[in-house]
Amino acid sequence: MSHKMLDDHNKIDQRNSSEESEDHDKQPSSDRPSTLVNSEPVHFESCCDFSARRSLPSSVDPPPKYLDSSTSVQLMSAVMSVIESTMQTLDNDLRALSLQIHDHPELMFEERYAHDILCDFMERHGFAVTRHYLGLETAWRAEFTHGKGGRTLGINSEMDALPVIGHACGHNLIAVSGVGVAIAVKSALQTYDVPGTVVLLGTPGEEGGAGKAVMLERGGYRDIDVCLMCHPAAGPAGSVSLGSCLAMQSLEAEFFGRSAHAGNAPWDGTNALDAAFLAYSSISVLRQQIKPDHRIHGVIQGSKSAVNVIPDYAGMRWLVRAPTKDQLSVLVERVKACFEGAALATSCRFKLTEGIPYHDLRQNSVLAACFSHAVSNSFGMNIGQRGFGASTDFGNVSYALPSLHPSFAIPTVANGGNHTPAFAESARSTDAHKATMTVSKGLAWTGFRVIADDELFQQVRGAYESGPAGVQQLILSDSDTHQTEL
């Protein structure tokens, strides 16, 4: 990294902060679009609840050696000044952008409004934007390159909402966090003449659609060296968690029988609902023999059949979760056996459809230490390493390249964690926006370090290549299992 950063440090400190953020919360609730409602049935995998209801420990791993020298501390203090100044300048616009997305909730792979306004915003800030990226209607890519060569930093912006309850997982905050991080790193690269590239990916369909896994398979992350993002959750004010998440597999089981008059000739029928009932019962019994940090949960699809007709069809949707993708594979086979046994016992035909699996989240330990150093020292945030019972398609990204995905607390009411109507309200609050901006500054600082510091990047790569030993792959302990909504 160029030491000319020290020469500019005094200039940076003299920059005036921009005016206080405009209070957008005063918009009457009656003037906002109503909560997202679909008249048609919605099949939805509720996968990314990052609720954290107990106090998070403040201890963190010691910062890497490259932060020990007083010169490096001064240099990175100067960089943080640029990042803070940039974020402050953007604050009003990012707040408005967040509220626009929040008040126009869109389901997975239908994020057309968010796609358009985010692409327009990034173009206005000097990024080359590719709309409808990789053949996905609502995916996009915004790229900025300074100089020649250098590394490529990837950042993710999620956009999709939940059926009925809207942005109850705070993806409006994730969207503007990605925007802020990308533009802040761009500013730092220009200020200190560091060659490198910033790529912000608009990633659709996180809520059950595995959008990032699709983009990964289509080459969307191929040229990215490191990828960052964050996620809001319930928890103590000023807290951040760097724990892992569970791997997840969605399953759709369908049973096909033969209808008959239930009163006149039931022996002529083959009852598909009986098969679903037996499968549900078998899985309920199976839960006694699975580990405390494994999860199986599902529903039987509604039926419009008359009560006096033997059902010839029954459908079920299930989510199976485990701490790692390898453990998940074993558990999924046990669940499949419950479906197969039920079909055999009732003489029904059986069809199984498997969704794209979500891998567990592998937090890169070096990136985690770098980020922790930034947000704890600069902003006084408390860092914890508790795992979550939720799942995210960013886990797939974390297996493909070095990645970091901190979750951070926003103010919520009691029992108002992720995937509740109360959390949707919390996600549009001023305090939630402030927390998002603070975490985004830490991510921007970390991202710039990845591009500018060769020694740090080699440590990041080394941690990634060492596999689980080099990541923070933390899971729910027995005492934690009751703390997370599933």
N, C-alpha and C positions, 0 to 999 in steps of 0.2 A: 504494500500500500504506500502511496506517495506521502512523504512527510510534509508536503506543501499544505496538508490539511491544518497543521498548526498555524501556518501563516494566516489562514482565513478564520481562525477560531474567534478572534476578537470582533471581526466584522459580523460573524453570525450572532454572537451574543448581544450585539447592538440592535438587532432587528426588532422592530415593534411588533407586539402581538396584535392579531386582528381583533376586531370588535367582538364582544360577547355574543354567543350563539343566539339566534332568534328562537324564541320559544314556540315551536310548532305544535306543542301539545294543546294549545288553546283552541284548536279547531274543534268545533262541537262534534260529538260522536254522531249526531243525527245527519251531519253533512258528509260522513264517510260512507263508502260502500258497505253494504251489509256483509256479515260473515259469509265465507264461501259455502255455498250449498249446491249440491248437484241433485237434480230430480231423479237421475238414473242411479242404480246401485253402483257403489264404488268398491272395488277390491283394493285393499290398502294394507301394506306391511308397516306397522308402527315400529320403526327400528332405531331411531336415534335420540332416545330420551337420555340426556346427559345430566339428569338431576343429581345434586349432591347436597344432602341435608345436614351433614354433620361437619363440625369444624375440621378444616384441613390443616395438617401440620405445616409449620413454617420452615422446617429444615429442608435444605436442598443440597445436592452434591456441590463440592467446591468448584469454583470456576476453572476452566482449563488454564494451562500454564501461560498461553499467549496473552492472558489478561493480567499477568502478574507485574509486568514492567510498567513503571510510571508513565513512560512515553506512550505505550499502547492505551493506557487509561485516558490520557489527555486526548489522543487521537480519536478514540471512540466517543469521548464526551463531546468533541466537536461534531462528529457525525450525528449524535443524538440531537444536538441543537438544530441541525438542518432538518432532521426528521420531524422534530416537534414543531418547528416553524412551518414546515409544509403542511402538516396535519392540522395545525391551527388555522391556516389559511383556507383549507378545504372544509373545515368543520361544518359551516352552515350548509354548504352544498351537499355534503355527505348525509347530514341529518335530513334534509329535504328528500334526498334520494331514498333513504331508508324508509321514510314514511310513505312515499309513493308506492314502493314495493309492498310494504305492509298492508296498505289500504286497497291494494288490488291483488289479493291472493290468487295464486294459480296452482293447479295440481301438477304432479310430476309429468314432465315432457309437454306441458301446455304453457310454459312460462314465456309467452310471446311478448307480453307487455314489459316484463322485466328484461328480457333479451334486448328489446329495442332501446329502452332508456339507458341501460348499462352500456351498450355498444356506442350509443351517441355520446355519452359522457366520456368514455375513454378516447374516442376520436377527438373530442374537443381538447383533451389534455395531451395530444401529440402521440398517441399510440396507433399503430397500424392494426386495424380490426378486421377479423374474418368472421362474418356472420354465418349462422347455420353450419357450424364447424363439423367436419367429419360426417356429413350427411345427417346430422341430428338437427332438427328444426330449431330447437331452442338452445343449442350449445353455441359458444362463441370463443374466440381467442383474440386477446389484445396484446400486442408485442411492441417493445421499445428496445432499441440497441444503441449503445453509446460506444464509439470507437470501434476498433477491430479486435476480434478475438474475445477472450474472457469467458467466464462461465455463464450459465443460464439459470436464473432463479425462477421457479414456478410458484404460483399462488392460485388458490381456488376460491371462487365465489359461488356459493349455492343460492338457489332462488325459489325452490318449490315450497308450497304450503301444504297443509293437511286438509282433508275433506271436512267440511262443516265448520271446523274451529279455526281455519285460516293459519296465520303465521304463529302457531303455538309451539314451534321449535326455534323461532328466532332467525330464520334464514334470511330475513331482511337485513339483520345485523351482520351476518356472515358475508352477504353480498357487498355491503359497503366497507367492511373490513378489508376484503381483498382489493377493492378499488383504492382505498387509502394506502395500504401497504405498497402496492405497485407504483403509485405516483410518488410516494415518499422515497422509495429506493431509486426511482428515476431521477429525482432531484439530487440525491446524494451522489449518484454516479456522475452527473453533470458538474456538480460543484467541485468534486475532487478529481475529475478527469480519469475515472476508473473505467476501463473497458469492460463491458458485460451486457447481458440481455435480461430483461424482465418480461415474463410471460404470465399474463393473468387469464386463467381459463374460467369461463362461465360454465358450470357443471350442472346440468339439469337432472331431475329424477333421482335425488338422493333418497327420498322417502319411499323405498321399496322398489325403485326402478334400476338401481345399481348403475346410474349414469356414468360415474367415474370408471367403473369396470369396463363399460362399453367403450368409453373414450380411450382407456388404456389399451384395450385390445385393438383398436383402430389406429394406434400410433400417436395418440394425442400427447403422450408424455415422453416420447422417444428422445427428444433433444433437450430435456430438462435434467439438470444435475441434482437439484434439491427442490422439494416442494413443501409449502407451508400453508396452513389455514388455522382457523380457530372456531370454537362453537360455544354459544351461551348456555348457561344452565342455572338452576337454582343453587343457592349456597351462601355462605357468609360473605359479606361485603369485602371486596378487595382480595378475593381468593382465586387461585388458578390451580387446576389439576393437570398433571402430565401422565396420568395413568393410562392403561390400555382399555380396550373394549372387547366384547365378545365377538367371535366369528359367528356367522349366521347363515342358515340355508332355509329358503322358503320352499314349501311343498304344497302342491294342490292335488288332492286325492279325489277321484271320481269313481263312484260305484254305479254299475248299470245292471238292472234286474228286469223283471217283466211285470206289467200291471195286471190287475185282476180286480173283480168286485170283492171288497173286503168282507162283506157279509154273506154273499151268495156262494162264492167259490174262491176263498182265499188260498186254497191249496194249488190253484192254477198260477199263482203269482210267485215272483222271486223278489223279496223285499230289500231294495237298495238302502233304505233307511236303517234297517236292521244291521247291515254291514257297517254303515257309518257309526251306529251306536256301539257296536262291538269294537271297532277301531278306537273310538274315543275312550271306551272303558279300558282297553288294553294299554293305551298310552298313559292313562291315569294311574294304572297299576305300575307301569314301568317307572314312573317318577320316583317311586320308593327306592329303586335300585340305581338311580343316577347320582352323580356327585352334586354337592350343594351349589357349585358354581356352574352347573349345566342348566339349561332351560328348554322346556317344550311347552308351547302354548298354541291353541288353535280354536277354530269355530266351525260349526256346521252351517252351511249356507242355507238361507231361507228357502222355503218351498211354497208354491201356490197350489199344490195338489189338494184335492178334496179328501176329507177324512175317510170316506168310504171307498177309496181307491188304494190298492197296494202300490206304494211308491216304486216306480221303475228307475228312479235316478236320485242320487244324493251326492252332494259335493262338500268337501272340507278344505279349509286352508290352514296351514300350520307354519310356524316358525320354530326352528331348532337352533339352539345356540350353545357354544362351548368356548372355553378360554383360548383355544388355538384352532387353526383350520384342520390340523391333523386329528385332534380330539373330536372335532365336529364331524368329520367323515365317519368315525366309528359310531357316534351317536345316531347319525342319520340312518345308518343301516339297521339299527335296532328299531327305529321308528317305522321304517319301511316294512319290517317283518310284521308289525302290528296291522298294517294295511293289508298285507298279503294274507295273513291268517284270517282276518275278518272276511275277506272276499271268498276264501276257500270254505269257511264255515257256513256261509249263506248262499253259496253257488252263484255269486255275482261276478260279473266281469269288472275288472279293475284297471284304471288308467292313472298313472302318476306323472305329473309335470313338475320338474325341478327348475326353480329360478336360478339366476346367477348368484353364486355364493358370495357373501361378504366375508373377507378375511379379518382376523383380529388386527388390532392397531399396534404397529411396531414403532414406538417413539424412539427416535435416534437419540442416544444418550448425550452426545456432544452438542447437538442442536438444543436439546433440553437444558443443558447446563448453561449454554450461551444465552438462551432466552430467559432463563431464571435469573441470571446475573443482571440482565437489563431491567426486568420489571420489578425485581425486589430492591435493587440498589437505587434505581432512578425514581420508582413510583411507590415503593413500600408495599408491594403486593406480597401476599403469603402464598407460598408454593407448596402444593401437596402432590402425592403420587398415588392416590387411591384409584383403583380400577372401577369400571362402570359395567352395568349389566346391559347397556345399550350396544348398538352395532352401527357401523358406518362403512360406506363404500370407499372411504379414504383409506381403510385398512388395506384394500387391494393395491392402492398406490404405494403404501408404505412397504409392501413386499417388493415392489419393482424398483424403488429408488429411495435414498435417504429422505425422511419425512418427519414433520412435527405437526401435531394437532392438539394444542392446549385447549381445555375447556375452561371457561371463566364464569364467575358468578355475576348475575344481574339481580336487582332487588325484586322479590316476589312476595306474594301473600302466603299465608299458611296453606299447605297442600296445593300450592299453585305452581308446581314444577312443570317441566317440559311436557308437551302434549296435553295441556289443559287449556280451557278458555282463559283462565287467569294469566297463564304465561303469555298468551297472545297479547293481552293488554300490557303486560310488563315489557314485552319486546318493542313497544313503541314509546316507552318512557324516556325522558331526558337522562335519567341515571343509567339506564341500560346503554344508551348511546355513549355516554361518557366512559363507561367501563369498556365498551368495544374499542373506542379510540385509544385508550391506555394500552390494552393488549396489542392493538395493531402497531403501536409505536415499537413495542418490544419485538414483534415479528419483523418489522422493517429493519430494525437495528441488526437482528440476527441474519436476515437475508442479505443485507449489504456486506456483512462480515464474510458470508459464504463466497460472495463474488470477489471481494477485495483481498482476502487473506488466504494465501496458498497453504500455509501451515494448518490453519483451521480446517480448510476443505479436506486436506489429507486425513485429518483426524475424523472428520465426519464420514468419509468414505471407509476408513478403517473400521469404525464402529458398525457401519452398515454391513460390510463384508464379513464381519465376525459373526453375523447371525444373531440369534437370541441373546448371546452373551454381551453384545454391544448395543442392545436396545433395552428400553424400560418396558418390559412386557408384564405389567402388573395386573392381577386378576382379583376378583372378589374373594375375600377371606370368608370363613364361616360366619364371623361376627358382622360382616358387611352385607350379607345377602338380603336382609330385610330393609336396607336403606334405599334401594333403587327401584323405582316403578318400572315394571316390565310390560 
